[in-house]
Amino acid sequence: MIGEVAREVGLDPAAALEGASSQLAKDLLRAATDEALAKGAFGAPTFVVGDQIYRGNDRIVPLERHIGAQG
């Protein structure tokens, strides 16, 4: 599946799969997860904008309003 998506967007499927399973990708994912947990994220989806946390699909509309107010 990942290979098919990579091909559709013009990437080499083998290189995309190799990159996704690399130690760098794993380290970046761990760092992003640790940062999200430190900010209070749990479950999915959780969005953090500045110091505001939005948890759950039902919070997407308020999140969009918040982002719109920022711009």
PDB file of N, CA, C, O and CB in Angstrom:
ATOM      1  N   MET A   1       0.816  -1.190   0.000  1.00  0.00           N
ATOM      2  CA  MET A   1       0.000   0.000   0.000  1.00  0.00           C
ATOM      3  C   MET A   1       0.864   1.260   0.000  1.00  0.00           C
ATOM      4  O   MET A   1       0.638   2.162  -0.807  1.00  0.00           O
ATOM      5  CB  MET A   1      -0.931  -0.005   1.199  1.00  0.00           C
ATOM      6  N   ILE A   2       1.851   1.333   0.895  1.00  0.00           N
ATOM      7  CA  ILE A   2       2.724   2.503   0.946  1.00  0.00           C
ATOM      8  C   ILE A   2       3.467   2.651  -0.374  1.00  0.00           C
ATOM      9  O   ILE A   2       3.633   3.759  -0.884  1.00  0.00           O
ATOM     10  CB  ILE A   2       3.721   2.395   2.120  1.00  0.00           C
ATOM     11  N   GLY A   3       3.911   1.526  -0.920  1.00  0.00           N
ATOM     12  CA  GLY A   3       4.596   1.559  -2.202  1.00  0.00           C
ATOM     13  C   GLY A   3       3.720   2.113  -3.310  1.00  0.00           C
ATOM     14  O   GLY A   3       4.192   2.861  -4.166  1.00  0.00           O
ATOM     15  N   GLU A   4       2.437   1.744  -3.297  1.00  0.00           N
ATOM     16  CA  GLU A   4       1.506   2.245  -4.310  1.00  0.00           C
ATOM     17  C   GLU A   4       1.323   3.756  -4.182  1.00  0.00           C
ATOM     18  O   GLU A   4       1.320   4.472  -5.184  1.00  0.00           O
ATOM     19  CB  GLU A   4       0.146   1.534  -4.189  1.00  0.00           C
ATOM     20  N   VAL A   5       1.173   4.230  -2.968  1.00  0.00           N
ATOM     21  CA  VAL A   5       1.010   5.670  -2.738  1.00  0.00           C
ATOM     22  C   VAL A   5       2.270   6.410  -3.164  1.00  0.00           C
ATOM     23  O   VAL A   5       2.189   7.461  -3.800  1.00  0.00           O
ATOM     24  CB  VAL A   5       0.693   5.959  -1.250  1.00  0.00           C
ATOM     25  N   ALA A   6       3.424   5.872  -2.818  1.00  0.00           N
ATOM     26  CA  ALA A   6       4.692   6.497  -3.218  1.00  0.00           C
ATOM     27  C   ALA A   6       4.758   6.619  -4.733  1.00  0.00           C
ATOM     28  O   ALA A   6       5.115   7.674  -5.259  1.00  0.00           O
ATOM     29  CB  ALA A   6       5.899   5.681  -2.693  1.00  0.00           C
ATOM     30  N   ARG A   7       4.420   5.558  -5.426  1.00  0.00           N
ATOM     31  CA  ARG A   7       4.452   5.564  -6.897  1.00  0.00           C
ATOM     32  C   ARG A   7       3.499   6.623  -7.443  1.00  0.00           C
ATOM     33  O   ARG A   7       3.844   7.349  -8.375  1.00  0.00           O
ATOM     34  CB  ARG A   7       4.080   4.168  -7.460  1.00  0.00           C
ATOM     35  N   GLU A   8       2.298   6.713  -6.863  1.00  0.00           N
ATOM     36  CA  GLU A   8       1.288   7.669  -7.335  1.00  0.00           C
ATOM     37  C   GLU A   8       1.753   9.114  -7.212  1.00  0.00           C
ATOM     38  O   GLU A   8       1.347   9.963  -8.006  1.00  0.00           O
ATOM     39  CB  GLU A   8      -0.004   7.487  -6.559  1.00  0.00           C
ATOM     40  N   VAL A   9       2.603   9.406  -6.225  1.00  0.00           N
ATOM     41  CA  VAL A   9       3.079  10.777  -6.051  1.00  0.00           C
ATOM     42  C   VAL A   9       4.464  10.980  -6.648  1.00  0.00           C
ATOM     43  O   VAL A   9       5.101  12.008  -6.414  1.00  0.00           O
ATOM     44  CB  VAL A   9       3.098  11.140  -4.579  1.00  0.00           C
ATOM     45  N   GLY A  10       4.932   9.999  -7.421  1.00  0.00           N
ATOM     46  CA  GLY A  10       6.179  10.159  -8.151  1.00  0.00           C
ATOM     47  C   GLY A  10       7.436   9.765  -7.406  1.00  0.00           C
ATOM     48  O   GLY A  10       8.535  10.147  -7.809  1.00  0.00           O
ATOM     49  N   LEU A  11       7.300   9.007  -6.325  1.00  0.00           N
ATOM     50  CA  LEU A  11       8.472   8.555  -5.586  1.00  0.00           C
ATOM     51  C   LEU A  11       8.798   7.106  -5.937  1.00  0.00           C
ATOM     52  O   LEU A  11       7.929   6.344  -6.359  1.00  0.00           O
ATOM     53  CB  LEU A  11       8.244   8.702  -4.072  1.00  0.00           C
ATOM     54  N   ASP A  12      10.044   6.748  -5.757  1.00  0.00           N
ATOM     55  CA  ASP A  12      10.461   5.366  -5.932  1.00  0.00           C
ATOM     56  C   ASP A  12       9.929   4.563  -4.740  1.00  0.00           C
ATOM     57  O   ASP A  12      10.308   4.842  -3.603  1.00  0.00           O
ATOM     58  CB  ASP A  12      12.027   5.249  -6.052  1.00  0.00           C
ATOM     59  N   PRO A  13       9.065   3.581  -4.974  1.00  0.00           N
ATOM     60  CA  PRO A  13       8.470   2.833  -3.862  1.00  0.00           C
ATOM     61  C   PRO A  13       9.500   2.171  -2.951  1.00  0.00           C
ATOM     62  O   PRO A  13       9.342   2.208  -1.731  1.00  0.00           O
ATOM     63  CB  PRO A  13       7.543   1.781  -4.402  1.00  0.00           C
ATOM     64  N   ALA A  14      10.536   1.575  -3.500  1.00  0.00           N
ATOM     65  CA  ALA A  14      11.548   0.899  -2.679  1.00  0.00           C
ATOM     66  C   ALA A  14      12.278   1.909  -1.790  1.00  0.00           C
ATOM     67  O   ALA A  14      12.529   1.638  -0.616  1.00  0.00           O
ATOM     68  CB  ALA A  14      12.561   0.146  -3.576  1.00  0.00           C
ATOM     69  N   ALA A  15      12.611   3.057  -2.346  1.00  0.00           N
ATOM     70  CA  ALA A  15      13.312   4.084  -1.567  1.00  0.00           C
ATOM     71  C   ALA A  15      12.400   4.640  -0.480  1.00  0.00           C
ATOM     72  O   ALA A  15      12.856   4.907   0.631  1.00  0.00           O
ATOM     73  CB  ALA A  15      13.806   5.226  -2.484  1.00  0.00           C
ATOM     74  N   ALA A  16      11.118   4.817  -0.787  1.00  0.00           N
ATOM     75  CA  ALA A  16      10.179   5.334   0.208  1.00  0.00           C
ATOM     76  C   ALA A  16      10.028   4.354   1.374  1.00  0.00           C
ATOM     77  O   ALA A  16      10.029   4.761   2.536  1.00  0.00           O
ATOM     78  CB  ALA A  16       8.808   5.606  -0.439  1.00  0.00           C
ATOM     79  N   LEU A  17       9.902   3.085   1.064  1.00  0.00           N
ATOM     80  CA  LEU A  17       9.783   2.068   2.113  1.00  0.00           C
ATOM     81  C   LEU A  17      11.058   1.980   2.937  1.00  0.00           C
ATOM     82  O   LEU A  17      11.009   1.831   4.158  1.00  0.00           O
ATOM     83  CB  LEU A  17       9.460   0.701   1.501  1.00  0.00           C
ATOM     84  N   GLU A  18      12.190   2.072   2.270  1.00  0.00           N
ATOM     85  CA  GLU A  18      13.467   2.031   2.988  1.00  0.00           C
ATOM     86  C   GLU A  18      13.598   3.232   3.917  1.00  0.00           C
ATOM     87  O   GLU A  18      14.019   3.093   5.066  1.00  0.00           O
ATOM     88  CB  GLU A  18      14.647   1.995   1.996  1.00  0.00           C
ATOM     89  N   GLY A  19      13.238   4.404   3.419  1.00  0.00           N
ATOM     90  CA  GLY A  19      13.318   5.612   4.231  1.00  0.00           C
ATOM     91  C   GLY A  19      12.368   5.563   5.417  1.00  0.00           C
ATOM     92  O   GLY A  19      12.714   6.001   6.515  1.00  0.00           O
ATOM     93  N   ALA A  20      11.172   5.032   5.198  1.00  0.00           N
ATOM     94  CA  ALA A  20      10.184   4.962   6.272  1.00  0.00           C
ATOM     95  C   ALA A  20      10.608   4.020   7.387  1.00  0.00           C
ATOM     96  O   ALA A  20      10.194   4.185   8.534  1.00  0.00           O
ATOM     97  CB  ALA A  20       8.849   4.525   5.719  1.00  0.00           C
ATOM     98  N   SER A  21      11.419   3.047   7.059  1.00  0.00           N
ATOM     99  CA  SER A  21      11.852   2.081   8.080  1.00  0.00           C
ATOM    100  C   SER A  21      13.263   2.378   8.595  1.00  0.00           C
ATOM    101  O   SER A  21      13.841   1.577   9.330  1.00  0.00           O
ATOM    102  CB  SER A  21      11.801   0.661   7.511  1.00  0.00           C
ATOM    103  N   SER A  22      13.809   3.520   8.211  1.00  0.00           N
ATOM    104  CA  SER A  22      15.170   3.872   8.624  1.00  0.00           C
ATOM    105  C   SER A  22      15.219   4.264  10.095  1.00  0.00           C
ATOM    106  O   SER A  22      14.198   4.605  10.694  1.00  0.00           O
ATOM    107  CB  SER A  22      15.709   5.015   7.763  1.00  0.00           C
ATOM    108  N   GLN A  23      16.393   4.212  10.658  1.00  0.00           N
ATOM    109  CA  GLN A  23      16.559   4.632  12.049  1.00  0.00           C
ATOM    110  C   GLN A  23      16.241   6.112  12.218  1.00  0.00           C
ATOM    111  O   GLN A  23      15.696   6.512  13.247  1.00  0.00           O
ATOM    112  CB  GLN A  23      17.983   4.343  12.527  1.00  0.00           C
ATOM    113  N   LEU A  24      16.576   6.931  11.221  1.00  0.00           N
ATOM    114  CA  LEU A  24      16.260   8.357  11.294  1.00  0.00           C
ATOM    115  C   LEU A  24      14.755   8.566  11.408  1.00  0.00           C
ATOM    116  O   LEU A  24      14.305   9.357  12.238  1.00  0.00           O
ATOM    117  CB  LEU A  24      16.809   9.098  10.062  1.00  0.00           C
ATOM    118  N   ALA A  25      13.969   7.870  10.588  1.00  0.00           N
ATOM    119  CA  ALA A  25      12.511   8.003  10.645  1.00  0.00           C
ATOM    120  C   ALA A  25      11.989   7.567  12.007  1.00  0.00           C
ATOM    121  O   ALA A  25      11.104   8.210  12.571  1.00  0.00           O
ATOM    122  CB  ALA A  25      11.846   7.174   9.532  1.00  0.00           C
ATOM    123  N   LYS A  26      12.535   6.480  12.532  1.00  0.00           N
ATOM    124  CA  LYS A  26      12.113   6.004  13.854  1.00  0.00           C
ATOM    125  C   LYS A  26      12.458   7.017  14.938  1.00  0.00           C
ATOM    126  O   LYS A  26      11.657   7.262  15.840  1.00  0.00           O
ATOM    127  CB  LYS A  26      12.768   4.653  14.174  1.00  0.00           C
ATOM    128  N   ASP A  27      13.640   7.603  14.851  1.00  0.00           N
ATOM    129  CA  ASP A  27      14.060   8.596  15.836  1.00  0.00           C
ATOM    130  C   ASP A  27      13.184   9.852  15.769  1.00  0.00           C
ATOM    131  O   ASP A  27      12.808  10.404  16.804  1.00  0.00           O
ATOM    132  CB  ASP A  27      15.531   8.968  15.617  1.00  0.00           C
ATOM    133  N   LEU A  28      12.860  10.302  14.553  1.00  0.00           N
ATOM    134  CA  LEU A  28      12.002  11.477  14.389  1.00  0.00           C
ATOM    135  C   LEU A  28      10.597  11.218  14.915  1.00  0.00           C
ATOM    136  O   LEU A  28       9.993  12.093  15.535  1.00  0.00           O
ATOM    137  CB  LEU A  28      11.938  11.886  12.921  1.00  0.00           C
ATOM    138  N   LEU A  29      10.076  10.019  14.669  1.00  0.00           N
ATOM    139  CA  LEU A  29       8.754   9.660  15.174  1.00  0.00           C
ATOM    140  C   LEU A  29       8.757   9.634  16.698  1.00  0.00           C
ATOM    141  O   LEU A  29       7.825  10.138  17.324  1.00  0.00           O
ATOM    142  CB  LEU A  29       8.313   8.294  14.616  1.00  0.00           C
ATOM    143  N   ARG A  30       9.785   9.058  17.300  1.00  0.00           N
ATOM    144  CA  ARG A  30       9.879   9.004  18.757  1.00  0.00           C
ATOM    145  C   ARG A  30       9.958  10.418  19.332  1.00  0.00           C
ATOM    146  O   ARG A  30       9.296  10.717  20.325  1.00  0.00           O
ATOM    147  CB  ARG A  30      11.109   8.174  19.194  1.00  0.00           C
ATOM    148  N   ALA A  31      10.756  11.286  18.721  1.00  0.00           N
ATOM    149  CA  ALA A  31      10.889  12.662  19.209  1.00  0.00           C
ATOM    150  C   ALA A  31       9.558  13.407  19.110  1.00  0.00           C
ATOM    151  O   ALA A  31       9.179  14.124  20.037  1.00  0.00           O
ATOM    152  CB  ALA A  31      11.976  13.411  18.415  1.00  0.00           C
ATOM    153  N   ALA A  32       8.848  13.242  17.993  1.00  0.00           N
ATOM    154  CA  ALA A  32       7.552  13.906  17.819  1.00  0.00           C
ATOM    155  C   ALA A  32       6.532  13.370  18.823  1.00  0.00           C
ATOM    156  O   ALA A  32       5.731  14.132  19.364  1.00  0.00           O
ATOM    157  CB  ALA A  32       7.034  13.712  16.377  1.00  0.00           C
ATOM    158  N   THR A  33       6.562  12.066  19.071  1.00  0.00           N
ATOM    159  CA  THR A  33       5.652  11.460  20.043  1.00  0.00           C
ATOM    160  C   THR A  33       5.945  11.968  21.441  1.00  0.00           C
ATOM    161  O   THR A  33       5.027  12.323  22.181  1.00  0.00           O
ATOM    162  CB  THR A  33       5.760   9.935  20.004  1.00  0.00           C
ATOM    163  N   ASP A  34       7.216  12.005  21.807  1.00  0.00           N
ATOM    164  CA  ASP A  34       7.601  12.506  23.127  1.00  0.00           C
ATOM    165  C   ASP A  34       7.172  13.960  23.305  1.00  0.00           C
ATOM    166  O   ASP A  34       6.686  14.339  24.370  1.00  0.00           O
ATOM    167  CB  ASP A  34       9.118  12.376  23.328  1.00  0.00           C
ATOM    168  N   GLU A  35       7.349  14.769  22.269  1.00  0.00           N
ATOM    169  CA  GLU A  35       6.949  16.181  22.339  1.00  0.00           C
ATOM    170  C   GLU A  35       5.436  16.307  22.505  1.00  0.00           C
ATOM    171  O   GLU A  35       4.959  17.112  23.305  1.00  0.00           O
ATOM    172  CB  GLU A  35       7.409  16.939  21.074  1.00  0.00           C
ATOM    173  N   ALA A  36       4.691  15.513  21.751  1.00  0.00           N
ATOM    174  CA  ALA A  36       3.231  15.557  21.851  1.00  0.00           C
ATOM    175  C   ALA A  36       2.763  15.146  23.247  1.00  0.00           C
ATOM    176  O   ALA A  36       1.882  15.788  23.820  1.00  0.00           O
ATOM    177  CB  ALA A  36       2.595  14.645  20.792  1.00  0.00           C
ATOM    178  N   LEU A  37       3.345  14.088  23.790  1.00  0.00           N
ATOM    179  CA  LEU A  37       2.977  13.638  25.134  1.00  0.00           C
ATOM    180  C   LEU A  37       3.319  14.695  26.184  1.00  0.00           C
ATOM    181  O   LEU A  37       2.557  14.906  27.127  1.00  0.00           O
ATOM    182  CB  LEU A  37       3.685  12.318  25.467  1.00  0.00           C
ATOM    183  N   ALA A  38       4.454  15.351  26.019  1.00  0.00           N
ATOM    184  CA  ALA A  38       4.866  16.393  26.962  1.00  0.00           C
ATOM    185  C   ALA A  38       3.895  17.571  26.937  1.00  0.00           C
ATOM    186  O   ALA A  38       3.738  18.266  27.940  1.00  0.00           O
ATOM    187  CB  ALA A  38       6.288  16.876  26.639  1.00  0.00           C
ATOM    188  N   LYS A  39       3.246  17.797  25.800  1.00  0.00           N
ATOM    189  CA  LYS A  39       2.279  18.890  25.681  1.00  0.00           C
ATOM    190  C   LYS A  39       0.882  18.481  26.116  1.00  0.00           C
ATOM    191  O   LYS A  39      -0.035  19.301  26.127  1.00  0.00           O
ATOM    192  CB  LYS A  39       2.236  19.390  24.256  1.00  0.00           C
ATOM    193  N   GLY A  40       0.718  17.193  26.482  1.00  0.00           N
ATOM    194  CA  GLY A  40      -0.581  16.737  26.974  1.00  0.00           C
ATOM    195  C   GLY A  40      -1.416  15.988  25.963  1.00  0.00           C
ATOM    196  O   GLY A  40      -2.585  15.709  26.229  1.00  0.00           O
ATOM    197  N   ALA A  41      -0.865  15.654  24.819  1.00  0.00           N
ATOM    198  CA  ALA A  41      -1.611  14.916  23.803  1.00  0.00           C
ATOM    199  C   ALA A  41      -1.834  13.483  24.264  1.00  0.00           C
ATOM    200  O   ALA A  41      -0.963  12.873  24.884  1.00  0.00           O
ATOM    201  CB  ALA A  41      -0.867  14.940  22.449  1.00  0.00           C
ATOM    202  N   PHE A  42      -3.005  12.957  23.954  1.00  0.00           N
ATOM    203  CA  PHE A  42      -3.275  11.540  24.128  1.00  0.00           C
ATOM    204  C   PHE A  42      -4.412  11.188  23.190  1.00  0.00           C
ATOM    205  O   PHE A  42      -5.284  12.017  22.930  1.00  0.00           O
ATOM    206  CB  PHE A  42      -3.625  11.189  25.617  1.00  0.00           C
ATOM    207  N   GLY A  43      -4.410   9.981  22.685  1.00  0.00           N
ATOM    208  CA  GLY A  43      -5.434   9.582  21.737  1.00  0.00           C
ATOM    209  C   GLY A  43      -5.215  10.208  20.380  1.00  0.00           C
ATOM    210  O   GLY A  43      -4.260  10.952  20.158  1.00  0.00           O
ATOM    211  N   ALA A  44      -6.119   9.889  19.482  1.00  0.00           N
ATOM    212  CA  ALA A  44      -6.009  10.414  18.135  1.00  0.00           C
ATOM    213  C   ALA A  44      -7.394  10.800  17.645  1.00  0.00           C
ATOM    214  O   ALA A  44      -8.348  10.067  17.905  1.00  0.00           O
ATOM    215  CB  ALA A  44      -5.350   9.383  17.186  1.00  0.00           C
ATOM    216  N   PRO A  45      -7.540  11.883  16.971  1.00  0.00           N
ATOM    217  CA  PRO A  45      -6.476  12.852  16.724  1.00  0.00           C
ATOM    218  C   PRO A  45      -6.349  13.845  17.877  1.00  0.00           C
ATOM    219  O   PRO A  45      -7.327  14.168  18.551  1.00  0.00           O
ATOM    220  CB  PRO A  45      -6.734  13.599  15.415  1.00  0.00           C
ATOM    221  N   THR A  46      -5.161  14.307  18.080  1.00  0.00           N
ATOM    222  CA  THR A  46      -4.882  15.409  19.005  1.00  0.00           C
ATOM    223  C   THR A  46      -4.089  16.442  18.231  1.00  0.00           C
ATOM    224  O   THR A  46      -3.085  16.116  17.597  1.00  0.00           O
ATOM    225  CB  THR A  46      -4.100  14.924  20.291  1.00  0.00           C
ATOM    226  N   PHE A  47      -4.535  17.681  18.283  1.00  0.00           N
ATOM    227  CA  PHE A  47      -3.855  18.777  17.603  1.00  0.00           C
ATOM    228  C   PHE A  47      -3.421  19.792  18.648  1.00  0.00           C
ATOM    229  O   PHE A  47      -4.195  20.134  19.543  1.00  0.00           O
ATOM    230  CB  PHE A  47      -4.773  19.438  16.526  1.00  0.00           C
ATOM    231  N   VAL A  48      -2.190  20.273  18.540  1.00  0.00           N
ATOM    232  CA  VAL A  48      -1.682  21.292  19.443  1.00  0.00           C
ATOM    233  C   VAL A  48      -1.342  22.519  18.603  1.00  0.00           C
ATOM    234  O   VAL A  48      -0.519  22.450  17.690  1.00  0.00           O
ATOM    235  CB  VAL A  48      -0.434  20.779  20.250  1.00  0.00           C
ATOM    236  N   VAL A  49      -1.982  23.640  18.923  1.00  0.00           N
ATOM    237  CA  VAL A  49      -1.709  24.903  18.246  1.00  0.00           C
ATOM    238  C   VAL A  49      -1.333  25.900  19.329  1.00  0.00           C
ATOM    239  O   VAL A  49      -2.178  26.340  20.109  1.00  0.00           O
ATOM    240  CB  VAL A  49      -2.948  25.403  17.395  1.00  0.00           C
ATOM    241  N   GLY A  50      -0.048  26.253  19.367  1.00  0.00           N
ATOM    242  CA  GLY A  50       0.433  27.111  20.449  1.00  0.00           C
ATOM    243  C   GLY A  50       0.281  26.373  21.763  1.00  0.00           C
ATOM    244  O   GLY A  50       0.839  25.291  21.945  1.00  0.00           O
ATOM    245  N   ASP A  51      -0.476  26.960  22.680  1.00  0.00           N
ATOM    246  CA  ASP A  51      -0.707  26.293  23.959  1.00  0.00           C
ATOM    247  C   ASP A  51      -2.114  25.702  24.057  1.00  0.00           C
ATOM    248  O   ASP A  51      -2.529  25.252  25.125  1.00  0.00           O
ATOM    249  CB  ASP A  51      -0.482  27.270  25.099  1.00  0.00           C
ATOM    250  N   GLN A  52      -2.835  25.703  22.956  1.00  0.00           N
ATOM    251  CA  GLN A  52      -4.204  25.178  22.914  1.00  0.00           C
ATOM    252  C   GLN A  52      -4.188  23.740  22.389  1.00  0.00           C
ATOM    253  O   GLN A  52      -3.543  23.456  21.380  1.00  0.00           O
ATOM    254  CB  GLN A  52      -5.116  26.076  22.022  1.00  0.00           C
ATOM    255  N   ILE A  53      -4.897  22.833  23.070  1.00  0.00           N
ATOM    256  CA  ILE A  53      -4.972  21.434  22.665  1.00  0.00           C
ATOM    257  C   ILE A  53      -6.395  21.118  22.218  1.00  0.00           C
ATOM    258  O   ILE A  53      -7.361  21.477  22.892  1.00  0.00           O
ATOM    259  CB  ILE A  53      -4.535  20.493  23.822  1.00  0.00           C
ATOM    260  N   TYR A  54      -6.514  20.450  21.084  1.00  0.00           N
ATOM    261  CA  TYR A  54      -7.801  20.000  20.557  1.00  0.00           C
ATOM    262  C   TYR A  54      -7.736  18.485  20.433  1.00  0.00           C
ATOM    263  O   TYR A  54      -6.883  17.952  19.723  1.00  0.00           O
ATOM    264  CB  TYR A  54      -8.135  20.678  19.172  1.00  0.00           C
ATOM    265  N   ARG A  55      -8.642  17.787  21.127  1.00  0.00           N
ATOM    266  CA  ARG A  55      -8.651  16.327  21.126  1.00  0.00           C
ATOM    267  C   ARG A  55      -9.940  15.819  20.503  1.00  0.00           C
ATOM    268  O   ARG A  55     -11.031  16.224  20.902  1.00  0.00           O
ATOM    269  CB  ARG A  55      -8.489  15.775  22.556  1.00  0.00           C
ATOM    270  N   GLY A  56      -9.814  14.937  19.528  1.00  0.00           N
ATOM    271  CA  GLY A  56     -10.970  14.267  18.951  1.00  0.00           C
ATOM    272  C   GLY A  56     -11.479  14.924  17.681  1.00  0.00           C
ATOM    273  O   GLY A  56     -11.264  16.110  17.432  1.00  0.00           O
ATOM    274  N   ASN A  57     -12.169  14.103  16.882  1.00  0.00           N
ATOM    275  CA  ASN A  57     -12.731  14.587  15.622  1.00  0.00           C
ATOM    276  C   ASN A  57     -13.735  15.708  15.818  1.00  0.00           C
ATOM    277  O   ASN A  57     -13.869  16.577  14.957  1.00  0.00           O
ATOM    278  CB  ASN A  57     -13.387  13.454  14.884  1.00  0.00           C
ATOM    279  N   ASP A  58     -14.447  15.698  16.951  1.00  0.00           N
ATOM    280  CA  ASP A  58     -15.453  16.726  17.189  1.00  0.00           C
ATOM    281  C   ASP A  58     -14.838  18.088  17.485  1.00  0.00           C
ATOM    282  O   ASP A  58     -15.568  19.072  17.602  1.00  0.00           O
ATOM    283  CB  ASP A  58     -16.344  16.315  18.331  1.00  0.00           C
ATOM    284  N   ARG A  59     -13.524  18.171  17.607  1.00  0.00           N
ATOM    285  CA  ARG A  59     -12.850  19.437  17.877  1.00  0.00           C
ATOM    286  C   ARG A  59     -12.211  20.048  16.629  1.00  0.00           C
ATOM    287  O   ARG A  59     -11.552  21.085  16.709  1.00  0.00           O
ATOM    288  CB  ARG A  59     -11.795  19.234  18.936  1.00  0.00           C
ATOM    289  N   ILE A  60     -12.406  19.408  15.487  1.00  0.00           N
ATOM    290  CA  ILE A  60     -11.780  19.910  14.261  1.00  0.00           C
ATOM    291  C   ILE A  60     -12.364  21.259  13.844  1.00  0.00           C
ATOM    292  O   ILE A  60     -11.615  22.140  13.421  1.00  0.00           O
ATOM    293  CB  ILE A  60     -11.950  18.897  13.128  1.00  0.00           C
ATOM    294  N   VAL A  61     -13.677  21.443  13.951  1.00  0.00           N
ATOM    295  CA  VAL A  61     -14.282  22.726  13.569  1.00  0.00           C
ATOM    296  C   VAL A  61     -13.770  23.854  14.468  1.00  0.00           C
ATOM    297  O   VAL A  61     -13.379  24.902  13.953  1.00  0.00           O
ATOM    298  CB  VAL A  61     -15.825  22.643  13.646  1.00  0.00           C
ATOM    299  N   PRO A  62     -13.758  23.676  15.801  1.00  0.00           N
ATOM    300  CA  PRO A  62     -13.166  24.737  16.623  1.00  0.00           C
ATOM    301  C   PRO A  62     -11.683  24.966  16.307  1.00  0.00           C
ATOM    302  O   PRO A  62     -11.206  26.099  16.363  1.00  0.00           O
ATOM    303  CB  PRO A  62     -13.327  24.396  18.099  1.00  0.00           C
ATOM    304  N   LEU A  63     -10.968  23.913  15.982  1.00  0.00           N
ATOM    305  CA  LEU A  63      -9.559  24.056  15.578  1.00  0.00           C
ATOM    306  C   LEU A  63      -9.457  24.906  14.326  1.00  0.00           C
ATOM    307  O   LEU A  63      -8.615  25.801  14.257  1.00  0.00           O
ATOM    308  CB  LEU A  63      -8.911  22.673  15.335  1.00  0.00           C
ATOM    309  N   GLU A  64     -10.292  24.645  13.343  1.00  0.00           N
ATOM    310  CA  GLU A  64     -10.271  25.442  12.113  1.00  0.00           C
ATOM    311  C   GLU A  64     -10.566  26.904  12.413  1.00  0.00           C
ATOM    312  O   GLU A  64      -9.944  27.798  11.839  1.00  0.00           O
ATOM    313  CB  GLU A  64     -11.287  24.897  11.098  1.00  0.00           C
ATOM    314  N   ARG A  65     -11.519  27.150  13.319  1.00  0.00           N
ATOM    315  CA  ARG A  65     -11.842  28.538  13.696  1.00  0.00           C
ATOM    316  C   ARG A  65     -10.630  29.203  14.361  1.00  0.00           C
ATOM    317  O   ARG A  65     -10.313  30.358  14.077  1.00  0.00           O
ATOM    318  CB  ARG A  65     -13.072  28.576  14.656  1.00  0.00           C
ATOM    319  N   HIS A  66      -9.968  28.469  15.238  1.00  0.00           N
ATOM    320  CA  HIS A  66      -8.782  28.992  15.932  1.00  0.00           C
ATOM    321  C   HIS A  66      -7.692  29.355  14.922  1.00  0.00           C
ATOM    322  O   HIS A  66      -7.094  30.429  14.994  1.00  0.00           O
ATOM    323  CB  HIS A  66      -8.243  27.954  16.952  1.00  0.00           C
ATOM    324  N   ILE A  67      -7.447  28.454  13.993  1.00  0.00           N
ATOM    325  CA  ILE A  67      -6.415  28.697  12.986  1.00  0.00           C
ATOM    326  C   ILE A  67      -6.807  29.893  12.116  1.00  0.00           C
ATOM    327  O   ILE A  67      -5.961  30.726  11.789  1.00  0.00           O
ATOM    328  CB  ILE A  67      -6.195  27.435  12.109  1.00  0.00           C
ATOM    329  N   GLY A  68      -8.091  29.981  11.740  1.00  0.00           N
ATOM    330  CA  GLY A  68      -8.574  31.095  10.937  1.00  0.00           C
ATOM    331  C   GLY A  68      -8.410  32.421  11.658  1.00  0.00           C
ATOM    332  O   GLY A  68      -8.095  33.437  11.037  1.00  0.00           O
ATOM    333  N   ALA A  69      -8.621  32.413  12.963  1.00  0.00           N
ATOM    334  CA  ALA A  69      -8.488  33.636  13.751  1.00  0.00           C
ATOM    335  C   ALA A  69      -7.035  34.069  13.851  1.00  0.00           C
ATOM    336  O   ALA A  69      -6.742  35.251  14.035  1.00  0.00           O
ATOM    337  CB  ALA A  69      -9.072  33.438  15.146  1.00  0.00           C
ATOM    338  N   GLN A  70      -6.123  33.104  13.730  1.00  0.00           N
ATOM    339  CA  GLN A  70      -4.691  33.401  13.808  1.00  0.00           C
ATOM    340  C   GLN A  70      -4.189  34.080  12.536  1.00  0.00           C
ATOM    341  O   GLN A  70      -3.268  34.896  12.584  1.00  0.00           O
ATOM    342  CB  GLN A  70      -3.898  32.118  14.061  1.00  0.00           C
ATOM    343  N   GLY A  71      -4.806  33.737  11.385  1.00  0.00           N
ATOM    344  CA  GLY A  71      -4.299  34.187  10.098  1.00  0.00           C
ATOM    345  C   GLY A  71      -4.844  35.486   9.705  1.00  0.00           C
ATOM    346  O   GLY A  71      -4.508  36.000   8.638  1.00  0.00           O
TER     347      GLY A  71
END
